[in-house]
Amino acid sequence: MLRNLLILLLTLFQDKYVRTGTLVGIIIGIWNPEILQGEQGKSVIILGFVGWGIGAFLGYYRNGNSQFTKKRKFKVFQGGK
């Protein structure tokens, strides 16, 4: 059970952008819980998850795996064989 939990955590937080986004979201939730106008515990969890999502997006975008960074290569047909 503990092994599976560690594998899950390491899989979810393997990117530096994801770790940074999660930590920033948690810190914002602790420092200013009035953003969501709710309990501090809920704010920390929600903003940590939002930070995780932003970090996952930035990590995916920065690695060049997204559709926006790929350039199309056109091949010109020059005839012949």
HTML snippet that shows the backbone in 3Dmol.js (N, CA, C, O; Angstrom):
<script src="https://3Dmol.org/build/3Dmol-min.js"></script>
<div id="view" style="width:600px;height:400px;position:relative"></div>
<script>
const pdb = `
ATOM      1  N   MET A   1       0.827  -1.194   0.000  1.00  0.00           N
ATOM      2  CA  MET A   1       0.000   0.000   0.000  1.00  0.00           C
ATOM      3  C   MET A   1       0.872   1.259   0.000  1.00  0.00           C
ATOM      4  O   MET A   1       0.632   2.187  -0.773  1.00  0.00           O
ATOM      5  N   LEU A   2       1.871   1.284   0.860  1.00  0.00           N
ATOM      6  CA  LEU A   2       2.756   2.443   0.937  1.00  0.00           C
ATOM      7  C   LEU A   2       3.559   2.610  -0.348  1.00  0.00           C
ATOM      8  O   LEU A   2       3.806   3.729  -0.796  1.00  0.00           O
ATOM      9  N   ARG A   3       3.958   1.498  -0.930  1.00  0.00           N
ATOM     10  CA  ARG A   3       4.711   1.540  -2.190  1.00  0.00           C
ATOM     11  C   ARG A   3       3.869   2.160  -3.298  1.00  0.00           C
ATOM     12  O   ARG A   3       4.360   2.996  -4.056  1.00  0.00           O
ATOM     13  N   ASN A   4       2.612   1.757  -3.395  1.00  0.00           N
ATOM     14  CA  ASN A   4       1.723   2.309  -4.421  1.00  0.00           C
ATOM     15  C   ASN A   4       1.472   3.801  -4.203  1.00  0.00           C
ATOM     16  O   ASN A   4       1.386   4.564  -5.166  1.00  0.00           O
ATOM     17  N   LEU A   5       1.355   4.217  -2.947  1.00  0.00           N
ATOM     18  CA  LEU A   5       1.161   5.626  -2.645  1.00  0.00           C
ATOM     19  C   LEU A   5       2.387   6.443  -3.043  1.00  0.00           C
ATOM     20  O   LEU A   5       2.251   7.534  -3.597  1.00  0.00           O
ATOM     21  N   LEU A   6       3.574   5.928  -2.767  1.00  0.00           N
ATOM     22  CA  LEU A   6       4.801   6.624  -3.156  1.00  0.00           C
ATOM     23  C   LEU A   6       4.942   6.712  -4.673  1.00  0.00           C
ATOM     24  O   LEU A   6       5.362   7.743  -5.199  1.00  0.00           O
ATOM     25  N   ILE A   7       4.597   5.649  -5.369  1.00  0.00           N
ATOM     26  CA  ILE A   7       4.650   5.668  -6.835  1.00  0.00           C
ATOM     27  C   ILE A   7       3.674   6.702  -7.387  1.00  0.00           C
ATOM     28  O   ILE A   7       4.005   7.428  -8.324  1.00  0.00           O
ATOM     29  N   LEU A   8       2.485   6.773  -6.821  1.00  0.00           N
ATOM     30  CA  LEU A   8       1.497   7.761  -7.251  1.00  0.00           C
ATOM     31  C   LEU A   8       2.000   9.183  -7.014  1.00  0.00           C
ATOM     32  O   LEU A   8       1.891  10.033  -7.897  1.00  0.00           O
ATOM     33  N   LEU A   9       2.546   9.447  -5.832  1.00  0.00           N
ATOM     34  CA  LEU A   9       3.052  10.787  -5.529  1.00  0.00           C
ATOM     35  C   LEU A   9       4.214  11.173  -6.429  1.00  0.00           C
ATOM     36  O   LEU A   9       4.276  12.305  -6.910  1.00  0.00           O
ATOM     37  N   LEU A  10       5.130  10.249  -6.659  1.00  0.00           N
ATOM     38  CA  LEU A  10       6.267  10.551  -7.518  1.00  0.00           C
ATOM     39  C   LEU A  10       5.846  10.744  -8.971  1.00  0.00           C
ATOM     40  O   LEU A  10       6.467  11.518  -9.700  1.00  0.00           O
ATOM     41  N   THR A  11       4.807  10.052  -9.389  1.00  0.00           N
ATOM     42  CA  THR A  11       4.300  10.228 -10.748  1.00  0.00           C
ATOM     43  C   THR A  11       3.612  11.581 -10.908  1.00  0.00           C
ATOM     44  O   THR A  11       3.785  12.253 -11.925  1.00  0.00           O
ATOM     45  N   LEU A  12       2.841  11.974  -9.915  1.00  0.00           N
ATOM     46  CA  LEU A  12       2.109  13.234 -10.004  1.00  0.00           C
ATOM     47  C   LEU A  12       3.015  14.453  -9.899  1.00  0.00           C
ATOM     48  O   LEU A  12       2.722  15.495 -10.485  1.00  0.00           O
ATOM     49  N   PHE A  13       4.122  14.330  -9.153  1.00  0.00           N
ATOM     50  CA  PHE A  13       4.976  15.484  -8.897  1.00  0.00           C
ATOM     51  C   PHE A  13       6.366  15.303  -9.486  1.00  0.00           C
ATOM     52  O   PHE A  13       7.348  15.684  -8.849  1.00  0.00           O
ATOM     53  N   GLN A  14       6.481  14.738 -10.673  1.00  0.00           N
ATOM     54  CA  GLN A  14       7.787  14.467 -11.251  1.00  0.00           C
ATOM     55  C   GLN A  14       8.381  15.669 -11.973  1.00  0.00           C
ATOM     56  O   GLN A  14       9.572  15.662 -12.286  1.00  0.00           O
ATOM     57  N   ASP A  15       7.605  16.677 -12.241  1.00  0.00           N
ATOM     58  CA  ASP A  15       8.063  17.834 -12.995  1.00  0.00           C
ATOM     59  C   ASP A  15       8.290  19.009 -12.047  1.00  0.00           C
ATOM     60  O   ASP A  15       7.547  19.175 -11.080  1.00  0.00           O
ATOM     61  N   LYS A  16       9.304  19.819 -12.314  1.00  0.00           N
ATOM     62  CA  LYS A  16       9.587  20.961 -11.438  1.00  0.00           C
ATOM     63  C   LYS A  16       8.488  22.015 -11.519  1.00  0.00           C
ATOM     64  O   LYS A  16       8.229  22.709 -10.536  1.00  0.00           O
ATOM     65  N   TYR A  17       7.846  22.146 -12.664  1.00  0.00           N
ATOM     66  CA  TYR A  17       6.753  23.107 -12.788  1.00  0.00           C
ATOM     67  C   TYR A  17       5.557  22.681 -11.938  1.00  0.00           C
ATOM     68  O   TYR A  17       4.897  23.520 -11.325  1.00  0.00           O
ATOM     69  N   VAL A  18       5.285  21.399 -11.905  1.00  0.00           N
ATOM     70  CA  VAL A  18       4.163  20.887 -11.122  1.00  0.00           C
ATOM     71  C   VAL A  18       4.435  21.072  -9.637  1.00  0.00           C
ATOM     72  O   VAL A  18       3.559  21.512  -8.892  1.00  0.00           O
ATOM     73  N   ARG A  19       5.641  20.741  -9.206  1.00  0.00           N
ATOM     74  CA  ARG A  19       5.982  20.927  -7.791  1.00  0.00           C
ATOM     75  C   ARG A  19       5.905  22.397  -7.401  1.00  0.00           C
ATOM     76  O   ARG A  19       5.356  22.735  -6.352  1.00  0.00           O
ATOM     77  N   THR A  20       6.450  23.269  -8.239  1.00  0.00           N
ATOM     78  CA  THR A  20       6.441  24.700  -7.935  1.00  0.00           C
ATOM     79  C   THR A  20       5.017  25.248  -7.911  1.00  0.00           C
ATOM     80  O   THR A  20       4.663  26.008  -7.010  1.00  0.00           O
ATOM     81  N   GLY A  21       4.205  24.875  -8.883  1.00  0.00           N
ATOM     82  CA  GLY A  21       2.820  25.343  -8.925  1.00  0.00           C
ATOM     83  C   GLY A  21       2.014  24.875  -7.731  1.00  0.00           C
ATOM     84  O   GLY A  21       1.212  25.631  -7.183  1.00  0.00           O
ATOM     85  N   THR A  22       2.223  23.631  -7.325  1.00  0.00           N
ATOM     86  CA  THR A  22       1.510  23.105  -6.167  1.00  0.00           C
ATOM     87  C   THR A  22       1.919  23.832  -4.899  1.00  0.00           C
ATOM     88  O   THR A  22       1.068  24.215  -4.097  1.00  0.00           O
ATOM     89  N   LEU A  23       3.213  24.023  -4.716  1.00  0.00           N
ATOM     90  CA  LEU A  23       3.683  24.720  -3.514  1.00  0.00           C
ATOM     91  C   LEU A  23       3.209  26.170  -3.479  1.00  0.00           C
ATOM     92  O   LEU A  23       2.828  26.668  -2.420  1.00  0.00           O
ATOM     93  N   VAL A  24       3.227  26.847  -4.617  1.00  0.00           N
ATOM     94  CA  VAL A  24       2.739  28.229  -4.657  1.00  0.00           C
ATOM     95  C   VAL A  24       1.244  28.273  -4.336  1.00  0.00           C
ATOM     96  O   VAL A  24       0.803  29.150  -3.594  1.00  0.00           O
ATOM     97  N   GLY A  25       0.467  27.348  -4.878  1.00  0.00           N
ATOM     98  CA  GLY A  25      -0.964  27.297  -4.573  1.00  0.00           C
ATOM     99  C   GLY A  25      -1.238  27.036  -3.106  1.00  0.00           C
ATOM    100  O   GLY A  25      -2.137  27.644  -2.524  1.00  0.00           O
ATOM    101  N   ILE A  26      -0.472  26.137  -2.502  1.00  0.00           N
ATOM    102  CA  ILE A  26      -0.650  25.842  -1.077  1.00  0.00           C
ATOM    103  C   ILE A  26      -0.265  27.049  -0.229  1.00  0.00           C
ATOM    104  O   ILE A  26      -0.956  27.382   0.733  1.00  0.00           O
ATOM    105  N   ILE A  27       0.834  27.699  -0.586  1.00  0.00           N
ATOM    106  CA  ILE A  27       1.268  28.876   0.178  1.00  0.00           C
ATOM    107  C   ILE A  27       0.246  30.003   0.071  1.00  0.00           C
ATOM    108  O   ILE A  27      -0.036  30.676   1.063  1.00  0.00           O
ATOM    109  N   ILE A  28      -0.310  30.213  -1.114  1.00  0.00           N
ATOM    110  CA  ILE A  28      -1.351  31.236  -1.266  1.00  0.00           C
ATOM    111  C   ILE A  28      -2.580  30.865  -0.445  1.00  0.00           C
ATOM    112  O   ILE A  28      -3.203  31.738   0.159  1.00  0.00           O
ATOM    113  N   GLY A  29      -2.938  29.585  -0.411  1.00  0.00           N
ATOM    114  CA  GLY A  29      -4.083  29.146   0.378  1.00  0.00           C
ATOM    115  C   GLY A  29      -3.877  29.324   1.867  1.00  0.00           C
ATOM    116  O   GLY A  29      -4.823  29.629   2.594  1.00  0.00           O
ATOM    117  N   ILE A  30      -2.645  29.136   2.331  1.00  0.00           N
ATOM    118  CA  ILE A  30      -2.354  29.325   3.757  1.00  0.00           C
ATOM    119  C   ILE A  30      -2.274  30.815   4.093  1.00  0.00           C
ATOM    120  O   ILE A  30      -2.787  31.259   5.120  1.00  0.00           O
ATOM    121  N   TRP A  31      -1.627  31.573   3.218  1.00  0.00           N
ATOM    122  CA  TRP A  31      -1.365  32.976   3.498  1.00  0.00           C
ATOM    123  C   TRP A  31      -2.619  33.840   3.367  1.00  0.00           C
ATOM    124  O   TRP A  31      -2.812  34.767   4.153  1.00  0.00           O
ATOM    125  N   ASN A  32      -3.458  33.551   2.398  1.00  0.00           N
ATOM    126  CA  ASN A  32      -4.620  34.382   2.146  1.00  0.00           C
ATOM    127  C   ASN A  32      -5.842  33.504   1.858  1.00  0.00           C
ATOM    128  O   ASN A  32      -6.233  33.370   0.698  1.00  0.00           O
ATOM    129  N   PRO A  33      -6.451  32.905   2.883  1.00  0.00           N
ATOM    130  CA  PRO A  33      -7.594  32.007   2.641  1.00  0.00           C
ATOM    131  C   PRO A  33      -8.880  32.739   2.263  1.00  0.00           C
ATOM    132  O   PRO A  33      -9.865  32.096   1.900  1.00  0.00           O
ATOM    133  N   GLU A  34      -8.890  34.069   2.339  1.00  0.00           N
ATOM    134  CA  GLU A  34     -10.100  34.821   2.007  1.00  0.00           C
ATOM    135  C   GLU A  34     -10.359  34.886   0.509  1.00  0.00           C
ATOM    136  O   GLU A  34     -11.403  35.383   0.087  1.00  0.00           O
ATOM    137  N   ILE A  35      -9.425  34.392  -0.304  1.00  0.00           N
ATOM    138  CA  ILE A  35      -9.606  34.437  -1.758  1.00  0.00           C
ATOM    139  C   ILE A  35     -10.867  33.675  -2.162  1.00  0.00           C
ATOM    140  O   ILE A  35     -11.651  34.152  -2.982  1.00  0.00           O
ATOM    141  N   LEU A  36     -11.056  32.508  -1.591  1.00  0.00           N
ATOM    142  CA  LEU A  36     -12.225  31.692  -1.929  1.00  0.00           C
ATOM    143  C   LEU A  36     -13.370  31.872  -0.942  1.00  0.00           C
ATOM    144  O   LEU A  36     -14.427  31.264  -1.114  1.00  0.00           O
ATOM    145  N   GLN A  37     -13.188  32.677   0.066  1.00  0.00           N
ATOM    146  CA  GLN A  37     -14.190  32.968   1.091  1.00  0.00           C
ATOM    147  C   GLN A  37     -14.742  31.696   1.718  1.00  0.00           C
ATOM    148  O   GLN A  37     -15.955  31.511   1.811  1.00  0.00           O
ATOM    149  N   GLY A  38     -13.847  30.832   2.144  1.00  0.00           N
ATOM    150  CA  GLY A  38     -14.253  29.599   2.801  1.00  0.00           C
ATOM    151  C   GLY A  38     -13.288  29.259   3.913  1.00  0.00           C
ATOM    152  O   GLY A  38     -12.529  30.111   4.375  1.00  0.00           O
ATOM    153  N   GLU A  39     -13.320  28.027   4.335  1.00  0.00           N
ATOM    154  CA  GLU A  39     -12.413  27.576   5.378  1.00  0.00           C
ATOM    155  C   GLU A  39     -10.991  27.502   4.842  1.00  0.00           C
ATOM    156  O   GLU A  39     -10.768  27.333   3.644  1.00  0.00           O
ATOM    157  N   GLN A  40     -10.038  27.631   5.754  1.00  0.00           N
ATOM    158  CA  GLN A  40      -8.643  27.634   5.335  1.00  0.00           C
ATOM    159  C   GLN A  40      -8.228  26.269   4.791  1.00  0.00           C
ATOM    160  O   GLN A  40      -7.470  26.202   3.824  1.00  0.00           O
ATOM    161  N   GLY A  41      -8.702  25.195   5.384  1.00  0.00           N
ATOM    162  CA  GLY A  41      -8.350  23.856   4.908  1.00  0.00           C
ATOM    163  C   GLY A  41      -8.811  23.607   3.483  1.00  0.00           C
ATOM    164  O   GLY A  41      -8.072  23.058   2.666  1.00  0.00           O
ATOM    165  N   LYS A  42     -10.030  24.012   3.193  1.00  0.00           N
ATOM    166  CA  LYS A  42     -10.547  23.849   1.829  1.00  0.00           C
ATOM    167  C   LYS A  42      -9.795  24.730   0.842  1.00  0.00           C
ATOM    168  O   LYS A  42      -9.512  24.314  -0.281  1.00  0.00           O
ATOM    169  N   SER A  43      -9.472  25.951   1.264  1.00  0.00           N
ATOM    170  CA  SER A  43      -8.742  26.860   0.376  1.00  0.00           C
ATOM    171  C   SER A  43      -7.372  26.312   0.030  1.00  0.00           C
ATOM    172  O   SER A  43      -6.929  26.416  -1.114  1.00  0.00           O
ATOM    173  N   VAL A  44      -6.698  25.730   1.008  1.00  0.00           N
ATOM    174  CA  VAL A  44      -5.369  25.168   0.767  1.00  0.00           C
ATOM    175  C   VAL A  44      -5.447  24.030  -0.239  1.00  0.00           C
ATOM    176  O   VAL A  44      -4.634  23.959  -1.160  1.00  0.00           O
ATOM    177  N   ILE A  45      -6.411  23.146  -0.072  1.00  0.00           N
ATOM    178  CA  ILE A  45      -6.553  21.999  -0.974  1.00  0.00           C
ATOM    179  C   ILE A  45      -6.931  22.463  -2.383  1.00  0.00           C
ATOM    180  O   ILE A  45      -6.354  22.000  -3.367  1.00  0.00           O
ATOM    181  N   ILE A  46      -7.892  23.367  -2.477  1.00  0.00           N
ATOM    182  CA  ILE A  46      -8.356  23.821  -3.790  1.00  0.00           C
ATOM    183  C   ILE A  46      -7.267  24.587  -4.524  1.00  0.00           C
ATOM    184  O   ILE A  46      -7.024  24.333  -5.704  1.00  0.00           O
ATOM    185  N   LEU A  47      -6.608  25.517  -3.846  1.00  0.00           N
ATOM    186  CA  LEU A  47      -5.566  26.300  -4.505  1.00  0.00           C
ATOM    187  C   LEU A  47      -4.330  25.457  -4.803  1.00  0.00           C
ATOM    188  O   LEU A  47      -3.627  25.717  -5.780  1.00  0.00           O
ATOM    189  N   GLY A  48      -4.057  24.454  -3.978  1.00  0.00           N
ATOM    190  CA  GLY A  48      -2.973  23.522  -4.300  1.00  0.00           C
ATOM    191  C   GLY A  48      -3.271  22.739  -5.563  1.00  0.00           C
ATOM    192  O   GLY A  48      -2.382  22.518  -6.386  1.00  0.00           O
ATOM    193  N   PHE A  49      -4.521  22.317  -5.722  1.00  0.00           N
ATOM    194  CA  PHE A  49      -4.916  21.598  -6.931  1.00  0.00           C
ATOM    195  C   PHE A  49      -4.872  22.505  -8.155  1.00  0.00           C
ATOM    196  O   PHE A  49      -4.456  22.075  -9.231  1.00  0.00           O
ATOM    197  N   VAL A  50      -5.297  23.754  -7.998  1.00  0.00           N
ATOM    198  CA  VAL A  50      -5.229  24.710  -9.109  1.00  0.00           C
ATOM    199  C   VAL A  50      -3.775  24.947  -9.500  1.00  0.00           C
ATOM    200  O   VAL A  50      -3.446  24.990 -10.685  1.00  0.00           O
ATOM    201  N   GLY A  51      -2.904  25.102  -8.505  1.00  0.00           N
ATOM    202  CA  GLY A  51      -1.476  25.269  -8.787  1.00  0.00           C
ATOM    203  C   GLY A  51      -0.884  24.054  -9.466  1.00  0.00           C
ATOM    204  O   GLY A  51      -0.027  24.184 -10.340  1.00  0.00           O
ATOM    205  N   TRP A  52      -1.335  22.866  -9.070  1.00  0.00           N
ATOM    206  CA  TRP A  52      -0.871  21.634  -9.714  1.00  0.00           C
ATOM    207  C   TRP A  52      -1.272  21.635 -11.190  1.00  0.00           C
ATOM    208  O   TRP A  52      -0.471  21.270 -12.051  1.00  0.00           O
ATOM    209  N   GLY A  53      -2.495  22.038 -11.480  1.00  0.00           N
ATOM    210  CA  GLY A  53      -2.955  22.074 -12.867  1.00  0.00           C
ATOM    211  C   GLY A  53      -2.196  23.080 -13.706  1.00  0.00           C
ATOM    212  O   GLY A  53      -1.842  22.801 -14.852  1.00  0.00           O
ATOM    213  N   ILE A  54      -1.943  24.251 -13.139  1.00  0.00           N
ATOM    214  CA  ILE A  54      -1.174  25.262 -13.873  1.00  0.00           C
ATOM    215  C   ILE A  54       0.246  24.774 -14.106  1.00  0.00           C
ATOM    216  O   ILE A  54       0.797  24.961 -15.191  1.00  0.00           O
ATOM    217  N   GLY A  55       0.842  24.149 -13.098  1.00  0.00           N
ATOM    218  CA  GLY A  55       2.193  23.606 -13.260  1.00  0.00           C
ATOM    219  C   GLY A  55       2.245  22.488 -14.286  1.00  0.00           C
ATOM    220  O   GLY A  55       3.206  22.389 -15.049  1.00  0.00           O
ATOM    221  N   ALA A  56       1.215  21.643 -14.312  1.00  0.00           N
ATOM    222  CA  ALA A  56       1.178  20.569 -15.309  1.00  0.00           C
ATOM    223  C   ALA A  56       1.056  21.142 -16.716  1.00  0.00           C
ATOM    224  O   ALA A  56       1.693  20.648 -17.645  1.00  0.00           O
ATOM    225  N   PHE A  57       0.243  22.179 -16.878  1.00  0.00           N
ATOM    226  CA  PHE A  57       0.108  22.822 -18.187  1.00  0.00           C
ATOM    227  C   PHE A  57       1.426  23.452 -18.623  1.00  0.00           C
ATOM    228  O   PHE A  57       1.860  23.267 -19.760  1.00  0.00           O
ATOM    229  N   LEU A  58       2.060  24.195 -17.722  1.00  0.00           N
ATOM    230  CA  LEU A  58       3.326  24.844 -18.073  1.00  0.00           C
ATOM    231  C   LEU A  58       4.418  23.825 -18.369  1.00  0.00           C
ATOM    232  O   LEU A  58       5.213  24.018 -19.289  1.00  0.00           O
ATOM    233  N   GLY A  59       4.462  22.750 -17.601  1.00  0.00           N
ATOM    234  CA  GLY A  59       5.455  21.714 -17.860  1.00  0.00           C
ATOM    235  C   GLY A  59       5.247  21.046 -19.201  1.00  0.00           C
ATOM    236  O   GLY A  59       6.212  20.751 -19.907  1.00  0.00           O
ATOM    237  N   TYR A  60       4.007  20.807 -19.555  1.00  0.00           N
ATOM    238  CA  TYR A  60       3.702  20.196 -20.847  1.00  0.00           C
ATOM    239  C   TYR A  60       4.026  21.154 -21.979  1.00  0.00           C
ATOM    240  O   TYR A  60       4.560  20.748 -23.011  1.00  0.00           O
ATOM    241  N   TYR A  61       3.705  22.416 -21.787  1.00  0.00           N
ATOM    242  CA  TYR A  61       3.940  23.425 -22.825  1.00  0.00           C
ATOM    243  C   TYR A  61       5.431  23.695 -23.000  1.00  0.00           C
ATOM    244  O   TYR A  61       5.892  23.858 -24.130  1.00  0.00           O
ATOM    245  N   ARG A  62       6.190  23.746 -21.918  1.00  0.00           N
ATOM    246  CA  ARG A  62       7.621  24.045 -21.982  1.00  0.00           C
ATOM    247  C   ARG A  62       8.441  22.883 -22.528  1.00  0.00           C
ATOM    248  O   ARG A  62       9.510  23.104 -23.097  1.00  0.00           O
ATOM    249  N   ASN A  63       7.970  21.663 -22.367  1.00  0.00           N
ATOM    250  CA  ASN A  63       8.712  20.503 -22.859  1.00  0.00           C
ATOM    251  C   ASN A  63       8.617  20.343 -24.367  1.00  0.00           C
ATOM    252  O   ASN A  63       9.359  19.549 -24.945  1.00  0.00           O
ATOM    253  N   GLY A  64       7.742  21.059 -25.004  1.00  0.00           N
ATOM    254  CA  GLY A  64       7.598  20.963 -26.449  1.00  0.00           C
ATOM    255  C   GLY A  64       6.688  19.838 -26.890  1.00  0.00           C
ATOM    256  O   GLY A  64       6.722  19.440 -28.054  1.00  0.00           O
ATOM    257  N   ASN A  65       5.880  19.321 -25.993  1.00  0.00           N
ATOM    258  CA  ASN A  65       4.974  18.232 -26.339  1.00  0.00           C
ATOM    259  C   ASN A  65       3.613  18.730 -26.811  1.00  0.00           C
ATOM    260  O   ASN A  65       2.768  17.928 -27.208  1.00  0.00           O
ATOM    261  N   SER A  66       3.392  20.025 -26.774  1.00  0.00           N
ATOM    262  CA  SER A  66       2.068  20.519 -27.114  1.00  0.00           C
ATOM    263  C   SER A  66       1.950  20.767 -28.612  1.00  0.00           C
ATOM    264  O   SER A  66       2.940  20.740 -29.342  1.00  0.00           O
ATOM    265  N   GLN A  67       0.740  21.006 -29.046  1.00  0.00           N
ATOM    266  CA  GLN A  67       0.485  21.236 -30.460  1.00  0.00           C
ATOM    267  C   GLN A  67       0.956  22.618 -30.901  1.00  0.00           C
ATOM    268  O   GLN A  67       1.084  22.866 -32.100  1.00  0.00           O
ATOM    269  N   PHE A  68       1.213  23.507 -29.974  1.00  0.00           N
ATOM    270  CA  PHE A  68       1.580  24.871 -30.327  1.00  0.00           C
ATOM    271  C   PHE A  68       3.054  25.018 -30.687  1.00  0.00           C
ATOM    272  O   PHE A  68       3.423  25.979 -31.363  1.00  0.00           O
ATOM    273  N   THR A  69       3.900  24.097 -30.257  1.00  0.00           N
ATOM    274  CA  THR A  69       5.331  24.264 -30.473  1.00  0.00           C
ATOM    275  C   THR A  69       5.846  23.489 -31.673  1.00  0.00           C
ATOM    276  O   THR A  69       6.996  23.678 -32.070  1.00  0.00           O
ATOM    277  N   LYS A  70       5.044  22.633 -32.255  1.00  0.00           N
ATOM    278  CA  LYS A  70       5.507  21.836 -33.387  1.00  0.00           C
ATOM    279  C   LYS A  70       5.382  22.638 -34.679  1.00  0.00           C
ATOM    280  O   LYS A  70       4.343  23.237 -34.959  1.00  0.00           O
ATOM    281  N   LYS A  71       6.446  22.639 -35.448  1.00  0.00           N
ATOM    282  CA  LYS A  71       6.423  23.322 -36.732  1.00  0.00           C
ATOM    283  C   LYS A  71       6.227  22.283 -37.830  1.00  0.00           C
ATOM    284  O   LYS A  71       6.811  21.200 -37.795  1.00  0.00           O
ATOM    285  N   ARG A  72       5.414  22.627 -38.779  1.00  0.00           N
ATOM    286  CA  ARG A  72       5.181  21.711 -39.890  1.00  0.00           C
ATOM    287  C   ARG A  72       6.315  21.824 -40.887  1.00  0.00           C
ATOM    288  O   ARG A  72       6.800  22.916 -41.185  1.00  0.00           O
ATOM    289  N   LYS A  73       6.721  20.693 -41.388  1.00  0.00           N
ATOM    290  CA  LYS A  73       7.755  20.668 -42.412  1.00  0.00           C
ATOM    291  C   LYS A  73       7.096  20.276 -43.730  1.00  0.00           C
ATOM    292  O   LYS A  73       6.507  19.202 -43.853  1.00  0.00           O
ATOM    293  N   PHE A  74       7.206  21.153 -44.693  1.00  0.00           N
ATOM    294  CA  PHE A  74       6.611  20.893 -45.986  1.00  0.00           C
ATOM    295  C   PHE A  74       7.664  20.292 -46.910  1.00  0.00           C
ATOM    296  O   PHE A  74       8.805  20.751 -46.964  1.00  0.00           O
ATOM    297  N   LYS A  75       7.259  19.272 -47.621  1.00  0.00           N
ATOM    298  CA  LYS A  75       8.148  18.653 -48.598  1.00  0.00           C
ATOM    299  C   LYS A  75       7.704  19.089 -49.986  1.00  0.00           C
ATOM    300  O   LYS A  75       6.522  19.035 -50.327  1.00  0.00           O
ATOM    301  N   VAL A  76       8.659  19.512 -50.761  1.00  0.00           N
ATOM    302  CA  VAL A  76       8.370  19.984 -52.109  1.00  0.00           C
ATOM    303  C   VAL A  76       8.621  18.836 -53.079  1.00  0.00           C
ATOM    304  O   VAL A  76       9.700  18.245 -53.097  1.00  0.00           O
ATOM    305  N   PHE A  77       7.607  18.532 -53.885  1.00  0.00           N
ATOM    306  CA  PHE A  77       7.756  17.484 -54.887  1.00  0.00           C
ATOM    307  C   PHE A  77       8.484  18.067 -56.085  1.00  0.00           C
ATOM    308  O   PHE A  77       8.018  19.026 -56.701  1.00  0.00           O
ATOM    309  N   GLN A  78       9.638  17.479 -56.416  1.00  0.00           N
ATOM    310  CA  GLN A  78      10.455  18.015 -57.497  1.00  0.00           C
ATOM    311  C   GLN A  78      10.387  17.169 -58.759  1.00  0.00           C
ATOM    312  O   GLN A  78      11.159  17.376 -59.695  1.00  0.00           O
ATOM    313  N   GLY A  79       9.485  16.239 -58.782  1.00  0.00           N
ATOM    314  CA  GLY A  79       9.340  15.393 -59.961  1.00  0.00           C
ATOM    315  C   GLY A  79      10.356  14.265 -59.974  1.00  0.00           C
ATOM    316  O   GLY A  79      11.156  14.119 -59.050  1.00  0.00           O
ATOM    317  N   GLY A  80      10.313  13.490 -61.007  1.00  0.00           N
ATOM    318  CA  GLY A  80      11.261  12.388 -61.130  1.00  0.00           C
ATOM    319  C   GLY A  80      10.758  11.138 -60.444  1.00  0.00           C
ATOM    320  O   GLY A  80       9.553  10.921 -60.318  1.00  0.00           O
ATOM    321  N   LYS A  81      11.679  10.333 -60.011  1.00  0.00           N
ATOM    322  CA  LYS A  81      11.360   9.026 -59.434  1.00  0.00           C
ATOM    323  C   LYS A  81      10.776   9.122 -58.067  1.00  0.00           C
ATOM    324  O   LYS A  81      10.460   8.100 -57.458  1.00  0.00           O
TER     325      LYS A  81
END
`;
const viewer = $3Dmol.createViewer("view");
viewer.addModel(pdb, "pdb");
viewer.setStyle({}, {cartoon: {color: "spectrum"}});
viewer.zoomTo();
viewer.render();
</script>
